[in-house]
Amino acid sequence: MSGKLGKSPKIDRKYLFHKVVEDVFPFRAILAIVLSGALLATPAFASHVKRAPTAGTSHRKAKTRHSHRRIHHILYRHRIRGQQAIQPDRVKEIQAALIKAHYLDGQPSGDWDQTTIAAMQKYQADHGWQTRLMPDARALVKLGLGPDYSNAINAQSASFTAPPPVNTIPQPQVAGFEAASGAN
């Protein structure tokens, strides 16, 4: 009996290690640490290797490509895009609308001159719109010169009537709405 008192009971070391690790570090925390370490270590092993040009690529070819870009840039950098001038017929329409709105005097000439520009700027400023770009799309719509939808697919058959007044809704339908909403 004296031999057994001095000895400690046999403990499974693997079980004890795993039990301590599970209690201290949950599995998800250990997994997060391992994955973040792997992600951080990846760039350390990556390297950039500079290679000599292959037989098919030469300095002359690169220089030719560069000069081609320069020539292309010179040829196409002055390309003007967008509408540059308003057609005289359209200017007459705008001038007629400005005359009708009492922003311009006289007869429409078809010339986009300083008086027409000043009238359009005043019209746009009076409505609180920008005055740098002439004419503003909102100003044209307000003057009645907006898009024309008369040739649209459903222009002839479309109904642009106002919806019926509220008091013309049938009584059974109103009762159904009230019952469904719970309002009495």
Backbone hydrogen bonds, N-H to C=O, Kabsch-Sander energy under -0.5 kcal/mol:
donor,donor_aa,acceptor,acceptor_aa,energy
4,K,1,M,-0.6
5,L,1,M,-1.1
6,G,2,S,-1.0
13,R,11,I,-0.8
16,L,12,D,-2.1
17,F,13,R,-2.5
18,H,14,K,-2.4
19,K,15,Y,-2.3
20,V,16,L,-2.1
21,V,17,F,-2.5
22,E,18,H,-2.4
23,D,19,K,-1.8
24,V,20,V,-2.7
25,F,21,V,-2.8
30,I,26,P,-1.9
31,L,27,F,-2.5
32,A,28,R,-2.4
33,I,29,A,-2.1
34,V,30,I,-2.4
35,L,31,L,-2.5
36,S,32,A,-2.4
37,G,33,I,-2.0
38,A,34,V,-2.0
39,L,35,L,-2.3
40,L,36,S,-2.2
41,A,37,G,-1.8
42,T,38,A,-1.2
45,F,41,A,-1.0
45,F,42,T,-1.0
46,A,42,T,-0.8
49,V,47,S,-0.6
50,K,48,H,-0.6
51,R,49,V,-0.6
57,T,54,T,-0.9
62,A,58,S,-1.6
63,K,59,H,-2.1
64,T,60,R,-2.4
65,R,61,K,-2.1
66,H,62,A,-2.0
67,S,63,K,-2.3
68,H,64,T,-2.2
69,R,65,R,-1.8
70,R,66,H,-1.8
71,I,67,S,-2.4
72,H,68,H,-2.5
73,H,69,R,-2.4
74,I,70,R,-2.3
75,L,71,I,-2.5
76,Y,72,H,-2.1
77,R,73,H,-1.4
79,R,76,Y,-1.0
91,V,87,Q,-2.3
92,K,88,P,-2.2
93,E,89,D,-1.8
94,I,90,R,-2.4
95,Q,91,V,-2.9
96,A,92,K,-2.6
97,A,93,E,-2.1
98,L,94,I,-2.4
99,I,95,Q,-2.5
100,K,96,A,-2.3
101,A,97,A,-1.7
102,H,99,I,-1.4
103,Y,98,L,-3.0
104,L,98,L,-0.9
113,D,111,D,-1.9
117,I,113,D,-2.4
118,A,114,Q,-2.7
119,A,115,T,-2.2
120,M,116,T,-2.4
121,Q,117,I,-2.6
122,K,118,A,-2.3
123,Y,119,A,-2.4
124,Q,120,M,-2.7
125,A,121,Q,-2.7
126,D,122,K,-2.6
127,H,123,Y,-1.0
128,G,125,A,-1.4
129,W,124,Q,-2.8
134,M,132,R,-0.5
140,L,136,D,-2.0
141,V,137,A,-2.2
142,K,138,R,-2.5
143,L,139,A,-2.2
144,G,141,V,-1.4
145,L,140,L,-3.3
149,Y,147,P,-0.6
152,A,149,Y,-1.5
155,A,152,A,-1.2
158,A,154,N,-1.6
160,F,158,A,-0.6
168,T,165,P,-1.5
169,I,166,V,-1.6
174,V,170,P,-1.9
175,A,171,Q,-2.6
176,G,172,P,-2.0
177,F,173,Q,-2.1
178,E,174,V,-2.4
179,A,175,A,-2.4
180,A,176,G,-2.2
181,S,177,F,-2.1
182,G,178,E,-1.4
183,A,178,E,-0.7
